[in-house]
């Protein structure tokens, strides 16, 4: 079994990519969106974290979280969130034909990829690069032509707060070799 190495920094700021199993395009469905929102709120009530940025796409999401000082357990939070969504949505979305022996052994559903990708934000420049990547991602994937047109993003909050303007990203040059776990 592989030994996945993760960097755990108390109170760290992390970029995440979480994807659906077999890249199912289900995350923007209303029921899944609501379950995800409710799961984040419920987990955040018992295991706090700050959401710095978030974008929800049909088959994956990206976000940046900051953990409380002294806390490193983002894996537990993701497990709880994914479990919450699975319990709420599995009856409608689970695919029996995709169930493997490994998934059965681990009591997994067919909604989520088992793992997620994480990156410790190292400094202000790294933070800015990942913030921009998150907010530009719907354009990168051809879902919209303007960042402002994608509904499921914290971009709108940052426009209200004056961090971005409505037309941000129109001339953005995101290097094509940056994949951030996709």
ABEGO torsion letter per residue (X at the ends): XBBBBBBBBBGBBBBBBBBBBGGBBAAABAAAAAAAAAAAAAAAAABBBBBABBBBBAABBBBBBBBBBGBABAAAAAAAAAAAAAAAAAAAABBAAABBAAAAAAGBBAABBABBBBBBBABAAAAAAAAAAAAAAAAAAGABABAAABABBAAAAAAAAGABBAABGAABBBBAABAGGX
